[in-house]
Amino acid sequence: MSSWVEVPEGSDFPIENLAMGVGHRSSGPARPYVAIGNHALDLASVSADGLFDNVVGSEFDRPSLNAFLALGPRTWGAVRERLTELLDEGSRLVDRVRQHLVARAQLTMVLPIEVADYVDFYSSLHHATNLGRMFRPDGEPLLPNWRHLPVGYHGRAGTVVVSGASIPRPCGLRTDGEEVVFGPSRSLDIELEVGFVVGAGSERGHPVRVDDADQHVFGAVLLNDWSARDIQAFEYQPLGPFLAKSFATSISPWVVPLDALRPFFTESPVQDPAPAEYLRATRPWAIPLELEVELNATTISRTDFTDMYWTFAQQLAHTTVNGASLRPGDLYGSGTVSGPDRTARGSLIELTWRGSEPLVLADGSTRTFLADGDSVTIRGWCGGNGSARIGFGEVQGTIVAAGTKESS
């Protein structure tokens, strides 16, 4: 497909993508946009101009995507179809639509959603095995439940931040030899993840079927689940992560619709033993995303999302199987994405094997965990090489000293 809007070769945002985000120009209000090449279409302005033919009302005249997401998959599809018509090179409304187009560089992006609930999973076989080998070297790497269900924990929705926000180093209790001390984390880490944004909610007491995941999930973002490993090591027993994870989670500003990723869906790895009935899918739900992590302009990891043991559809089914309901704006993370090779590991604790194998960066410095001033950027995309490249842009964050006021 081609658009009358110029889309540079290799852009993350061709007409096949139509990722949505929320931003504002200078002192204007934040409102939803759709990305196209180096430009973005003001959706509130397009709607006010009557170009959506009453498919939506005032849902785009809001500072988040939540109202639109709540309308459900039929409306998402209708809006996507109409946007494709308006931006297609054969559109008869080019002059009318052009007035609603702005350069993406003019936008300051904010969180695309009001996060309702945030859940994070632990679904990479390679990541879980690596951590098991580090912490239980004389035992089985995987705990007995791991292959039976997508392990997860409930995070903190209020500390999800958009790409570009600085990340103050968290403080907490940790051990120093045999002494328990309070202070800034000395083992601050990243976790390379993909996040999924729920649009249509569900009724409490009514679990979502695994093959109905796309009736509720609108799209995906890149996600960095910042982690304080020393705080985590002291606090996680018996109830799991808390302060080590709740201080910040960064997401990319553009939500890539599942409809843009759907042509790439593929079969997930074989699960052994076979999962419980509610986790058995008949449709392919794995997404072959290419992912990379950059630390201070040095690429430290390249990996693939395809072989995650538990898919986003299974994670959603598991979230609701006990009767828990979904709400527009719910966000859940895939868990750290790691591959079988050292260069494909999605966290510093794996890349440096708990600090015993420091990374050497391009400037000659070394890292085991993050230092103040370090900048981390995650990028991801599907396709390319002859097909449309469906990209996410990036999610970036810079570590600042403990006690520094967060900025965005």
Helices and strands as residue ranges (DSSP letters): E 20-25, E 31-36, E 39-42, H 43-48, H 66-69, H 73-87, H 94-98, E 101-103, G 104-106, E 107-110, E 118-121, H 125-135, E 152-154, G 157-159, E 160-162, E 166-168, E 171-176, E 179-184, E 188-189, E 192-198, G 210-215, E 217-224, E 227-228, H 229-235, H 243-246, E 249-251, E 256-257, H 258-261, G 262-264, G 277-279, E 290-295, E 298-304, H 312-320, E 331-333, G 342-344, H 348-351, E 359-360, E 366-367, E 375-383, E 389-400
